Amino acid sequence: MGTVEYGAEVLGSPLLVVLGHEKCGAVAAACEVATKNATFPGSIGPMVRPIVPAATAMRGKPGDFVDNTVRESARRTAQRLAVASPVLSKLVRRKLKIVAARYDLDDGKGGVSVRNT
């Protein structure tokens, strides 16, 4: 969070992009947790845990489960950043835009999937 706040507050970045990507292993693992109660060793479980609510929300929706979860996780993270930090909250009210996007590793295409939070 400190790095994000530094970029926005000190360096004056007007845009923060939460970038999900195609074939994300962490998201695929979160989907396994949401559907199969999978568990993962070491630090993998704690890394995946914040993504599980997005996976749970996307379970059973039309389309690709993992890709839907990538987009939903990025959207939720962008929303969370806007309220989790007093520094970012203040900047969002003034000028900072926080958006979620998805990047396609195979062909380099991407796009913003959520507007300003």
A tleap script that builds the chain and sets N, CA, C and O, in Angstrom:
source leaprc.protein.ff14SB
mol = sequence {
  NMET GLY THR VAL GLU TYR GLY ALA GLU VAL
  LEU GLY SER PRO LEU LEU VAL VAL LEU GLY
  HIE GLU LYS CYS GLY ALA VAL ALA ALA ALA
  CYS GLU VAL ALA THR LYS ASN ALA THR PHE
  PRO GLY SER ILE GLY PRO MET VAL ARG PRO
  ILE VAL PRO ALA ALA THR ALA MET ARG GLY
  LYS PRO GLY ASP PHE VAL ASP ASN THR VAL
  ARG GLU SER ALA ARG ARG THR ALA GLN ARG
  LEU ALA VAL ALA SER PRO VAL LEU SER LYS
  LEU VAL ARG ARG LYS LEU LYS ILE VAL ALA
  ALA ARG TYR ASP LEU ASP ASP GLY LYS GLY
  GLY VAL SER VAL ARG ASN CTHR
}
set mol.1.N position { 0.833 -1.192 0.000 }
set mol.1.CA position { 0.000 0.000 0.000 }
set mol.1.C position { 0.876 1.253 0.000 }
set mol.1.O position { 0.548 2.253 -0.639 }
set mol.2.N position { 1.977 1.187 0.714 }
set mol.2.CA position { 2.870 2.342 0.761 }
set mol.2.C position { 3.382 2.737 -0.605 }
set mol.2.O position { 3.481 3.926 -0.906 }
set mol.3.N position { 3.708 1.772 -1.433 }
set mol.3.CA position { 4.186 2.059 -2.783 }
set mol.3.C position { 3.107 2.743 -3.609 }
set mol.3.O position { 3.387 3.692 -4.342 }
set mol.4.N position { 1.886 2.267 -3.492 }
set mol.4.CA position { 0.774 2.856 -4.239 }
set mol.4.C position { 0.522 4.286 -3.747 }
set mol.4.O position { 0.344 5.201 -4.551 }
set mol.5.N position { 0.508 4.468 -2.436 }
set mol.5.CA position { 0.308 5.813 -1.878 }
set mol.5.C position { 1.432 6.760 -2.308 }
set mol.5.O position { 1.180 7.920 -2.634 }
set mol.6.N position { 2.657 6.267 -2.308 }
set mol.6.CA position { 3.790 7.098 -2.712 }
set mol.6.C position { 3.624 7.568 -4.159 }
set mol.6.O position { 3.819 8.744 -4.467 }
set mol.7.N position { 3.264 6.643 -5.028 }
set mol.7.CA position { 3.080 7.006 -6.433 }
set mol.7.C position { 1.994 8.045 -6.625 }
set mol.7.O position { 2.140 8.976 -7.416 }
set mol.8.N position { 0.906 7.875 -5.896 }
set mol.8.CA position { -0.225 8.799 -6.052 }
set mol.8.C position { 0.019 10.130 -5.351 }
set mol.8.O position { -0.192 11.192 -5.937 }
set mol.9.N position { 0.457 10.076 -4.116 }
set mol.9.CA position { 0.603 11.305 -3.310 }
set mol.9.C position { 1.880 12.065 -3.629 }
set mol.9.O position { 1.833 13.254 -3.945 }
set mol.10.N position { 3.009 11.394 -3.550 }
set mol.10.CA position { 4.295 12.076 -3.691 }
set mol.10.C position { 4.649 12.337 -5.150 }
set mol.10.O position { 5.087 13.431 -5.507 }
set mol.11.N position { 4.457 11.328 -5.984 }
set mol.11.CA position { 4.805 11.488 -7.396 }
set mol.11.C position { 3.682 12.105 -8.220 }
set mol.11.O position { 3.903 12.550 -9.347 }
set mol.12.N position { 2.487 12.131 -7.662 }
set mol.12.CA position { 1.374 12.785 -8.330 }
set mol.12.C position { 0.732 12.001 -9.458 }
set mol.12.O position { 0.122 12.591 -10.349 }
set mol.13.N position { 0.856 10.698 -9.436 }
set mol.13.CA position { 0.224 9.912 -10.492 }
set mol.13.C position { -1.284 10.129 -10.464 }
set mol.13.O position { -1.900 10.011 -9.404 }
set mol.14.N position { -1.890 10.443 -11.604 }
set mol.14.CA position { -3.333 10.672 -11.642 }
set mol.14.C position { -4.144 9.396 -11.875 }
set mol.14.O position { -5.374 9.420 -11.829 }
set mol.15.N position { -3.447 8.279 -12.124 }
set mol.15.CA position { -4.130 7.044 -12.482 }
set mol.15.C position { -3.467 5.850 -11.809 }
set mol.15.O position { -2.245 5.704 -11.821 }
set mol.16.N position { -4.297 5.011 -11.228 }
set mol.16.CA position { -3.842 3.747 -10.650 }
set mol.16.C position { -4.607 2.642 -11.361 }
set mol.16.O position { -5.838 2.636 -11.363 }
set mol.17.N position { -3.882 1.710 -11.962 }
set mol.17.CA position { -4.499 0.606 -12.698 }
set mol.17.C position { -4.241 -0.693 -11.945 }
set mol.17.O position { -3.095 -1.072 -11.705 }
set mol.18.N position { -5.323 -1.364 -11.580 }
set mol.18.CA position { -5.235 -2.698 -11.003 }
set mol.18.C position { -5.371 -3.645 -12.186 }
set mol.18.O position { -6.441 -3.754 -12.785 }
set mol.19.N position { -4.280 -4.330 -12.518 }
set mol.19.CA position { -4.222 -5.097 -13.753 }
set mol.19.C position { -4.265 -6.601 -13.499 }
set mol.19.O position { -3.297 -7.199 -13.031 }
set mol.20.N position { -5.410 -7.192 -13.820 }
set mol.20.CA position { -5.509 -8.643 -13.819 }
set mol.20.C position { -4.990 -9.151 -15.148 }
set mol.20.O position { -4.890 -8.392 -16.112 }
set mol.21.N position { -4.659 -10.435 -15.205 }
set mol.21.CA position { -4.161 -10.949 -16.475 }
set mol.21.C position { -4.664 -12.358 -16.750 }
set mol.21.O position { -5.012 -13.117 -15.846 }
set mol.22.N position { -4.684 -12.665 -18.020 }
set mol.22.CA position { -5.087 -13.976 -18.506 }
set mol.22.C position { -4.215 -15.053 -17.861 }
set mol.22.O position { -3.031 -14.837 -17.600 }
set mol.23.N position { -4.813 -16.209 -17.610 }
set mol.23.CA position { -4.104 -17.388 -17.111 }
set mol.23.C position { -3.416 -17.144 -15.766 }
set mol.23.O position { -2.326 -17.665 -15.532 }
set mol.24.N position { -4.026 -16.374 -14.897 }
set mol.24.CA position { -3.437 -16.058 -13.604 }
set mol.24.C position { -3.498 -17.295 -12.693 }
set mol.24.O position { -4.578 -17.807 -12.401 }
set mol.25.N position { -2.351 -17.753 -12.261 }
set mol.25.CA position { -2.281 -18.928 -11.400 }
set mol.25.C position { -2.928 -18.709 -10.051 }
set mol.25.O position { -3.576 -19.612 -9.522 }
set mol.26.N position { -2.766 -17.521 -9.482 }
set mol.26.CA position { -3.377 -17.232 -8.178 }
set mol.26.C position { -4.897 -17.259 -8.282 }
set mol.26.O position { -5.576 -17.771 -7.392 }
set mol.27.N position { -5.423 -16.713 -9.356 }
set mol.27.CA position { -6.872 -16.722 -9.546 }
set mol.27.C position { -7.362 -18.150 -9.792 }
set mol.27.O position { -8.401 -18.548 -9.264 }
set mol.28.N position { -6.628 -18.915 -10.581 }
set mol.28.CA position { -7.015 -20.314 -10.816 }
set mol.28.C position { -7.029 -21.081 -9.495 }
set mol.28.O position { -7.919 -21.900 -9.265 }
set mol.29.N position { -6.056 -20.822 -8.630 }
set mol.29.CA position { -6.023 -21.469 -7.318 }
set mol.29.C position { -7.223 -21.041 -6.477 }
set mol.29.O position { -7.832 -21.875 -5.807 }
set mol.30.N position { -7.568 -19.758 -6.502 }
set mol.30.CA position { -8.731 -19.269 -5.752 }
set mol.30.C position { -10.010 -19.924 -6.256 }
set mol.30.O position { -10.915 -20.209 -5.471 }
set mol.31.N position { -10.088 -20.161 -7.560 }
set mol.31.CA position { -11.251 -20.838 -8.125 }
set mol.31.C position { -11.338 -22.278 -7.619 }
set mol.31.O position { -12.430 -22.793 -7.378 }
set mol.32.N position { -10.182 -22.921 -7.461 }
set mol.32.CA position { -10.168 -24.276 -6.906 }
set mol.32.C position { -10.607 -24.275 -5.441 }
set mol.32.O position { -11.294 -25.193 -4.993 }
set mol.33.N position { -10.212 -23.260 -4.715 }
set mol.33.CA position { -10.661 -23.139 -3.318 }
set mol.33.C position { -12.172 -22.965 -3.280 }
set mol.33.O position { -12.858 -23.594 -2.474 }
set mol.34.N position { -12.685 -22.107 -4.156 }
set mol.34.CA position { -14.122 -21.800 -4.160 }
set mol.34.C position { -14.977 -22.977 -4.596 }
set mol.34.O position { -16.116 -23.108 -4.148 }
set mol.35.N position { -14.451 -23.834 -5.459 }
set mol.35.CA position { -15.263 -24.932 -5.985 }
set mol.35.C position { -14.958 -26.284 -5.373 }
set mol.35.O position { -15.834 -27.145 -5.291 }
set mol.36.N position { -13.717 -26.477 -4.941 }
set mol.36.CA position { -13.301 -27.799 -4.465 }
set mol.36.C position { -12.747 -27.786 -3.044 }
set mol.36.O position { -12.261 -28.806 -2.554 }
set mol.37.N position { -12.819 -26.631 -2.383 }
set mol.37.CA position { -12.213 -26.481 -1.055 }
set mol.37.C position { -10.742 -26.879 -1.056 }
set mol.37.O position { -10.242 -27.426 -0.073 }
set mol.38.N position { -10.055 -26.607 -2.150 }
set mol.38.CA position { -8.636 -26.931 -2.263 }
set mol.38.C position { -7.840 -26.161 -1.215 }
set mol.38.O position { -8.241 -25.078 -0.787 }
set mol.39.N position { -6.735 -26.718 -0.817 }
set mol.39.CA position { -5.807 -26.036 0.083 }
set mol.39.C position { -4.436 -26.051 -0.575 }
set mol.39.O position { -4.126 -26.936 -1.373 }
set mol.40.N position { -3.627 -25.070 -0.234 }
set mol.40.CA position { -2.302 -24.933 -0.827 }
set mol.40.C position { -1.283 -24.706 0.279 }
set mol.40.O position { -1.588 -24.054 1.278 }
set mol.41.N position { -0.075 -25.235 0.111 }
set mol.41.CA position { 0.937 -25.155 1.165 }
set mol.41.C position { 1.630 -23.796 1.239 }
set mol.41.O position { 1.537 -22.975 0.326 }
set mol.42.N position { 2.309 -23.594 2.329 }
set mol.42.CA position { 3.171 -22.423 2.498 }
set mol.42.C position { 2.429 -21.111 2.395 }
set mol.42.O position { 1.349 -20.942 2.961 }
set mol.43.N position { 3.010 -20.204 1.679 }
set mol.43.CA position { 2.461 -18.856 1.524 }
set mol.43.C position { 1.421 -18.755 0.410 }
set mol.43.O position { 0.857 -17.686 0.181 }
set mol.44.N position { 1.170 -19.859 -0.277 }
set mol.44.CA position { 0.214 -19.825 -1.389 }
set mol.44.C position { -1.197 -19.547 -0.875 }
set mol.44.O position { -1.913 -18.720 -1.440 }
set mol.45.N position { -1.596 -20.233 0.189 }
set mol.45.CA position { -2.937 -20.037 0.745 }
set mol.45.C position { -3.228 -18.590 1.113 }
set mol.45.O position { -4.246 -18.044 0.690 }
set mol.46.N position { -2.346 -17.951 1.900 }
set mol.46.CA position { -2.587 -16.545 2.241 }
set mol.46.C position { -2.588 -15.612 1.025 }
set mol.46.O position { -3.281 -14.595 1.025 }
set mol.47.N position { -1.818 -15.955 -0.003 }
set mol.47.CA position { -1.806 -15.127 -1.212 }
set mol.47.C position { -3.142 -15.236 -1.952 }
set mol.47.O position { -3.637 -14.252 -2.502 }
set mol.48.N position { -3.715 -16.434 -1.959 }
set mol.48.CA position { -4.940 -16.711 -2.697 }
set mol.48.C position { -6.190 -16.256 -1.939 }
set mol.48.O position { -7.190 -15.891 -2.557 }
set mol.49.N position { -6.137 -16.275 -0.630 }
set mol.49.CA position { -7.315 -16.004 0.214 }
set mol.49.C position { -8.083 -14.740 -0.167 }
set mol.49.O position { -9.312 -14.795 -0.218 }
set mol.50.N position { -7.434 -13.599 -0.438 }
set mol.50.CA position { -8.207 -12.395 -0.784 }
set mol.50.C position { -8.949 -12.489 -2.122 }
set mol.50.O position { -9.847 -11.689 -2.386 }
set mol.51.N position { -8.582 -13.454 -2.963 }
set mol.51.CA position { -9.207 -13.605 -4.270 }
set mol.51.C position { -10.440 -14.507 -4.196 }
set mol.51.O position { -11.309 -14.446 -5.066 }
set mol.52.N position { -10.516 -15.336 -3.166 }
set mol.52.CA position { -11.596 -16.321 -3.051 }
set mol.52.C position { -12.991 -15.685 -3.086 }
set mol.52.O position { -13.873 -16.246 -3.738 }
set mol.53.N position { -13.241 -14.553 -2.429 }
set mol.53.CA position { -14.592 -13.956 -2.536 }
set mol.53.C position { -14.985 -13.615 -3.975 }
set mol.53.O position { -16.149 -13.763 -4.346 }
set mol.54.N position { -14.041 -13.166 -4.775 }
set mol.54.CA position { -14.344 -12.883 -6.185 }
set mol.54.C position { -14.676 -14.180 -6.912 }
set mol.54.O position { -15.597 -14.220 -7.728 }
set mol.55.N position { -13.927 -15.240 -6.618 }
set mol.55.CA position { -14.198 -16.541 -7.245 }
set mol.55.C position { -15.567 -17.065 -6.836 }
set mol.55.O position { -16.315 -17.577 -7.668 }
set mol.56.N position { -15.887 -16.938 -5.572 }
set mol.56.CA position { -17.188 -17.387 -5.080 }
set mol.56.C position { -18.312 -16.628 -5.784 }
set mol.56.O position { -19.331 -17.218 -6.143 }
set mol.57.N position { -18.127 -15.329 -5.980 }
set mol.57.CA position { -19.143 -14.506 -6.640 }
set mol.57.C position { -19.308 -14.874 -8.114 }
set mol.57.O position { -20.394 -14.706 -8.671 }
set mol.58.N position { -18.267 -15.365 -8.744 }
set mol.58.CA position { -18.308 -15.675 -10.180 }
set mol.58.C position { -18.680 -17.127 -10.464 }
set mol.58.O position { -18.954 -17.482 -11.611 }
set mol.59.N position { -18.694 -17.958 -9.444 }
set mol.59.CA position { -19.027 -19.376 -9.638 }
set mol.59.C position { -20.425 -19.495 -10.250 }
set mol.59.O position { -21.380 -18.906 -9.744 }
set mol.60.N position { -20.538 -20.249 -11.323 }
set mol.60.CA position { -21.829 -20.482 -11.971 }
set mol.60.C position { -22.264 -19.404 -12.948 }
set mol.60.O position { -23.313 -19.542 -13.576 }
set mol.61.N position { -21.496 -18.344 -13.096 }
set mol.61.CA position { -21.847 -17.280 -14.046 }
set mol.61.C position { -21.489 -17.713 -15.468 }
set mol.61.O position { -20.592 -18.535 -15.652 }
set mol.62.N position { -22.177 -17.171 -16.475 }
set mol.62.CA position { -21.825 -17.497 -17.861 }
set mol.62.C position { -20.403 -17.048 -18.181 }
set mol.62.O position { -19.914 -16.063 -17.628 }
set mol.63.N position { -19.752 -17.770 -19.069 }
set mol.63.CA position { -18.396 -17.423 -19.467 }
set mol.63.C position { -17.362 -18.251 -18.743 }
set mol.63.O position { -17.690 -19.172 -17.994 }
set mol.64.N position { -16.121 -17.914 -18.975 }
set mol.64.CA position { -15.001 -18.639 -18.382 }
set mol.64.C position { -14.836 -18.254 -16.908 }
set mol.64.O position { -14.657 -17.081 -16.581 }
set mol.65.N position { -14.897 -19.239 -16.039 }
set mol.65.CA position { -14.851 -19.008 -14.595 }
set mol.65.C position { -13.580 -18.269 -14.164 }
set mol.65.O position { -13.655 -17.288 -13.425 }
set mol.66.N position { -12.427 -18.732 -14.618 }
set mol.66.CA position { -11.167 -18.099 -14.207 }
set mol.66.C position { -11.083 -16.682 -14.760 }
set mol.66.O position { -10.712 -15.762 -14.030 }
set mol.67.N position { -11.415 -16.487 -16.023 }
set mol.67.CA position { -11.345 -15.149 -16.600 }
set mol.67.C position { -12.335 -14.197 -15.929 }
set mol.67.O position { -11.998 -13.046 -15.654 }
set mol.68.N position { -13.542 -14.667 -15.668 }
set mol.68.CA position { -14.519 -13.842 -14.944 }
set mol.68.C position { -13.969 -13.445 -13.578 }
set mol.68.O position { -14.159 -12.314 -13.129 }
set mol.69.N position { -13.286 -14.381 -12.920 }
set mol.69.CA position { -12.733 -14.102 -11.594 }
set mol.69.C position { -11.572 -13.132 -11.672 }
set mol.69.O position { -11.414 -12.296 -10.784 }
set mol.70.N position { -10.749 -13.221 -12.717 }
set mol.70.CA position { -9.669 -12.242 -12.912 }
set mol.70.C position { -10.263 -10.837 -12.948 }
set mol.70.O position { -9.781 -9.935 -12.262 }
set mol.71.N position { -11.297 -10.658 -13.740 }
set mol.71.CA position { -11.930 -9.339 -13.888 }
set mol.71.C position { -12.580 -8.876 -12.576 }
set mol.71.O position { -12.451 -7.718 -12.181 }
set mol.72.N position { -13.267 -9.788 -11.924 }
set mol.72.CA position { -13.958 -9.438 -10.678 }
set mol.72.C position { -12.965 -9.125 -9.565 }
set mol.72.O position { -13.186 -8.205 -8.778 }
set mol.73.N position { -11.891 -9.870 -9.494 }
set mol.73.CA position { -10.878 -9.607 -8.476 }
set mol.73.C position { -10.234 -8.238 -8.687 }
set mol.73.O position { -10.035 -7.488 -7.731 }
set mol.74.N position { -9.910 -7.915 -9.933 }
set mol.74.CA position { -9.337 -6.593 -10.225 }
set mol.74.C position { -10.320 -5.488 -9.861 }
set mol.74.O position { -9.935 -4.468 -9.290 }
set mol.75.N position { -11.594 -5.697 -10.196 }
set mol.75.CA position { -12.625 -4.699 -9.878 }
set mol.75.C position { -12.733 -4.498 -8.364 }
set mol.75.O position { -12.774 -3.366 -7.882 }
set mol.76.N position { -12.778 -5.590 -7.632 }
set mol.76.CA position { -12.895 -5.498 -6.176 }
set mol.76.C position { -11.665 -4.861 -5.553 }
set mol.76.O position { -11.778 -4.078 -4.609 }
set mol.77.N position { -10.498 -5.191 -6.074 }
set mol.77.CA position { -9.268 -4.601 -5.548 }
set mol.77.C position { -9.236 -3.106 -5.797 }
set mol.77.O position { -8.833 -2.342 -4.919 }
set mol.78.N position { -9.653 -2.675 -6.977 }
set mol.78.CA position { -9.705 -1.240 -7.279 }
set mol.78.C position { -10.655 -0.529 -6.325 }
set mol.78.O position { -10.338 0.543 -5.810 }
set mol.79.N position { -11.807 -1.118 -6.092 }
set mol.79.CA position { -12.762 -0.514 -5.149 }
set mol.79.C position { -12.192 -0.451 -3.738 }
set mol.79.O position { -12.334 0.551 -3.037 }
set mol.80.N position { -11.542 -1.543 -3.336 }
set mol.80.CA position { -10.989 -1.623 -1.982 }
set mol.80.C position { -9.885 -0.580 -1.772 }
set mol.80.O position { -9.811 0.042 -0.712 }
set mol.81.N position { -9.041 -0.394 -2.767 }
set mol.81.CA position { -7.964 0.588 -2.650 }
set mol.81.C position { -8.504 1.992 -2.420 }
set mol.81.O position { -7.920 2.780 -1.677 }
set mol.82.N position { -9.609 2.293 -3.057 }
set mol.82.CA position { -10.183 3.640 -2.957 }
set mol.82.C position { -10.678 3.954 -1.555 }
set mol.82.O position { -10.823 5.125 -1.202 }
set mol.83.N position { -10.939 2.940 -0.755 }
set mol.83.CA position { -11.455 3.197 0.601 }
set mol.83.C position { -10.530 2.694 1.701 }
set mol.83.O position { -10.672 3.102 2.853 }
set mol.84.N position { -9.591 1.820 1.372 }
set mol.84.CA position { -8.730 1.215 2.393 }
set mol.84.C position { -7.659 2.165 2.894 }
set mol.84.O position { -7.145 1.987 3.998 }
set mol.85.N position { -7.320 3.148 2.121 }
set mol.85.CA position { -6.254 4.078 2.467 }
set mol.85.C position { -6.808 5.497 2.561 }
set mol.85.O position { -7.397 5.994 1.601 }
set mol.86.N position { -6.626 6.151 3.702 }
set mol.86.CA position { -7.049 7.555 3.795 }
set mol.86.C position { -6.357 8.444 2.763 }
set mol.86.O position { -6.954 9.393 2.254 }
set mol.87.N position { -5.102 8.135 2.458 }
set mol.87.CA position { -4.369 8.920 1.460 }
set mol.87.C position { -5.034 8.790 0.092 }
set mol.87.O position { -5.282 9.789 -0.582 }
set mol.88.N position { -5.323 7.545 -0.316 }
set mol.88.CA position { -5.947 7.336 -1.623 }
set mol.88.C position { -7.378 7.856 -1.653 }
set mol.88.O position { -7.815 8.421 -2.656 }
set mol.89.N position { -8.107 7.668 -0.563 }
set mol.89.CA position { -9.484 8.178 -0.504 }
set mol.89.C position { -9.534 9.675 -0.746 }
set mol.89.O position { -10.379 10.170 -1.492 }
set mol.90.N position { -8.625 10.383 -0.109 }
set mol.90.CA position { -8.556 11.841 -0.280 }
set mol.90.C position { -8.238 12.193 -1.732 }
set mol.90.O position { -8.841 13.104 -2.301 }
set mol.91.N position { -7.300 11.475 -2.323 }
set mol.91.CA position { -6.903 11.761 -3.703 }
set mol.91.C position { -7.992 11.401 -4.704 }
set mol.91.O position { -8.139 12.078 -5.722 }
set mol.92.N position { -8.760 10.346 -4.433 }
set mol.92.CA position { -9.865 9.971 -5.325 }
set mol.92.C position { -10.904 11.088 -5.366 }
set mol.92.O position { -11.482 11.362 -6.417 }
set mol.93.N position { -11.138 11.724 -4.241 }
set mol.93.CA position { -12.102 12.829 -4.211 }
set mol.93.C position { -11.594 14.029 -5.008 }
set mol.93.O position { -12.391 14.844 -5.475 }
set mol.94.N position { -10.307 14.141 -5.162 }
set mol.94.CA position { -9.726 15.278 -5.868 }
set mol.94.C position { -9.447 14.990 -7.343 }
set mol.94.O position { -9.994 15.650 -8.225 }
set mol.95.N position { -8.584 13.991 -7.603 }
set mol.95.CA position { -8.118 13.819 -8.989 }
set mol.95.C position { -7.751 12.392 -9.362 }
set mol.95.O position { -7.729 12.062 -10.548 }
set mol.96.N position { -7.468 11.552 -8.409 }
set mol.96.CA position { -6.970 10.209 -8.708 }
set mol.96.C position { -8.080 9.316 -9.250 }
set mol.96.O position { -9.177 9.262 -8.693 }
set mol.97.N position { -7.789 8.628 -10.325 }
set mol.97.CA position { -8.699 7.616 -10.864 }
set mol.97.C position { -8.083 6.253 -10.578 }
set mol.97.O position { -6.896 6.032 -10.818 }
set mol.98.N position { -8.892 5.355 -10.068 }
set mol.98.CA position { -8.461 3.972 -9.853 }
set mol.98.C position { -9.350 3.118 -10.731 }
set mol.98.O position { -10.573 3.135 -10.596 }
set mol.99.N position { -8.729 2.366 -11.637 }
set mol.99.CA position { -9.481 1.539 -12.568 }
set mol.99.C position { -8.965 0.108 -12.525 }
set mol.99.O position { -7.818 -0.148 -12.161 }
set mol.100.N position { -9.831 -0.809 -12.902 }
set mol.100.CA position { -9.450 -2.206 -13.050 }
set mol.100.C position { -9.357 -2.511 -14.535 }
set mol.100.O position { -10.121 -1.978 -15.338 }
set mol.101.N position { -8.424 -3.364 -14.887 }
set mol.101.CA position { -8.249 -3.752 -16.279 }
set mol.101.C position { -7.784 -5.201 -16.338 }
set mol.101.O position { -7.397 -5.788 -15.327 }
set mol.102.N position { -7.828 -5.757 -17.523 }
set mol.102.CA position { -7.377 -7.132 -17.742 }
set mol.102.C position { -6.450 -7.144 -18.939 }
set mol.102.O position { -6.722 -6.496 -19.950 }
set mol.103.N position { -5.348 -7.884 -18.825 }
set mol.103.CA position { -4.346 -7.973 -19.874 }
set mol.103.C position { -4.305 -9.389 -20.428 }
set mol.103.O position { -4.330 -10.359 -19.670 }
set mol.104.N position { -4.241 -9.507 -21.740 }
set mol.104.CA position { -4.174 -10.801 -22.407 }
set mol.104.C position { -2.712 -11.129 -22.699 }
set mol.104.O position { -2.085 -10.473 -23.530 }
set mol.105.N position { -2.175 -12.125 -22.032 }
set mol.105.CA position { -0.771 -12.481 -22.200 }
set mol.105.C position { -0.457 -13.016 -23.598 }
set mol.105.O position { 0.644 -12.809 -24.108 }
set mol.106.N position { -1.414 -13.698 -24.214 }
set mol.106.CA position { -1.168 -14.309 -25.517 }
set mol.106.C position { -0.983 -13.300 -26.636 }
set mol.106.O position { -0.114 -13.474 -27.490 }
set mol.107.N position { -1.788 -12.248 -26.640 }
set mol.107.CA position { -1.698 -11.310 -27.759 }
set mol.107.C position { -1.438 -9.869 -27.339 }
set mol.107.O position { -1.409 -8.973 -28.182 }
set mol.108.N position { -1.252 -9.641 -26.057 }
set mol.108.CA position { -0.931 -8.300 -25.588 }
set mol.108.C position { -2.096 -7.348 -25.533 }
set mol.108.O position { -1.913 -6.163 -25.256 }
set mol.109.N position { -3.295 -7.840 -25.792 }
set mol.109.CA position { -4.461 -6.967 -25.743 }
set mol.109.C position { -4.931 -6.824 -24.307 }
set mol.109.O position { -4.745 -7.718 -23.481 }
set mol.110.N position { -5.519 -5.730 -24.038 }
set mol.110.CA position { -6.058 -5.491 -22.713 }
set mol.110.C position { -7.137 -4.453 -22.802 }
set mol.110.O position { -7.435 -3.926 -23.874 }
set mol.111.N position { -7.712 -4.169 -21.675 }
set mol.111.CA position { -8.724 -3.146 -21.680 }
set mol.111.C position { -9.203 -2.844 -20.283 }
set mol.111.O position { -9.120 -3.675 -19.379 }
set mol.112.N position { -9.695 -1.663 -20.129 }
set mol.112.CA position { -10.251 -1.260 -18.856 }
set mol.112.C position { -11.613 -1.938 -18.725 }
set mol.112.O position { -12.461 -1.835 -19.611 }
set mol.113.N position { -11.804 -2.625 -17.616 }
set mol.113.CA position { -13.071 -3.330 -17.427 }
set mol.113.C position { -13.962 -2.638 -16.415 }
set mol.113.O position { -15.121 -3.015 -16.245 }
set mol.114.N position { -13.434 -1.637 -15.747 }
set mol.114.CA position { -14.229 -0.913 -14.749 }
set mol.114.C position { -13.848 0.550 -14.835 }
set mol.114.O position { -12.676 0.889 -14.997 }
set mol.115.N position { -14.825 1.396 -14.727 }
set mol.115.CA position { -14.549 2.832 -14.752 }
set mol.115.C position { -14.046 3.308 -13.394 }
set mol.115.O position { -13.932 2.523 -12.452 }
set mol.116.N position { -13.751 4.586 -13.304 }
set mol.116.CA position { -13.257 5.196 -12.078 }
set mol.116.C position { -14.085 4.756 -10.862 }
set mol.116.O position { -15.313 4.705 -10.914 }
set mol.117.N position { -13.386 4.444 -9.780 }
set mol.117.CA position { -14.070 4.041 -8.552 }
set mol.117.C position { -14.494 5.266 -7.760 }
set mol.117.O position { -15.088 5.134 -6.690 }
savepdb mol mol.pdb
quit
